[in-house]
């Protein structure tokens, strides 16, 4: 019987791990705040386990804030030989390559497998999973990934999954900031923003920012915290590091990264990524509503 563990029960991990008991009898969960692991076990029929037991599963998922936490966890609690570690953190490609090489010496496969689709996708089990690493290891891990995934796509060697996720999130940031500037301009000219949104979402200027973020988070002033602004700022930094390591010009990406870093640094604690537009609102004295 295959055992599966999930480490990190944040906004995404809580919902992703909830799908695993549908496919596996032995599902172990761990969280730094262990009360949350117990709550997950009571809610979904998983097993709250100490970290030493969790990392002895056949397939181990991690979903932590940064690659540093994953590296520290693996160093302190090595997985068993023959297992597969699937890291769903939005991490750093260089870290993935280093961890994969180190674990390979111990007979452990490592896949960088970040996800996209926000908490609603995690809840519905329709996440996009972008996977870097050994394709054979992915095929072994695929049955454990499928319960929470709508698309599982291998994108290259170790670090490739993290690279795709970083660029994906950078594009989200670019589109969101551009939409915020555009709608600020429209409001300055007395245009009805809800009518404008309907037109744009039926036209070539639409994006996820206009179709989902503006109507569901900004225009209604809800700003629900499902993806932290500081994490998006972190991801844009990873994307820009990729640009710099390839010695490429990317002025729009560089400017966007600086904007989201500043927005994160000046935002209220625990702000949602959509609250980045509040910095523009302060600059212009125009509220996007």
Secondary structure, DSSP 4 states (H G I P E B T S, - for coil): --EEEEE--SHHHHHHHHTGGGT-SEEEEE-SSHHHHHHHHHHHS-EE--HHHHTTSSEEEE--SSHHHHHHHHHHSPPPTT-EEEE-S---HHHHHHHHHHHHTTT-EEEEEEEESHHHHHHHT-EEEEEES-HHHHHHHHHHHGGGEEEEEEEESTTHHHHHHHHHHHHHHHHHHHHHHHHHHHHHTT--HHHHHHHHTTSTT--HIIIIIIIIIITT-----SSBHHHHHHHHHHHHHHHHHTT---HHHHHHHHHHHHHHHHSPTT-BGGGGHHHHHHHHT----
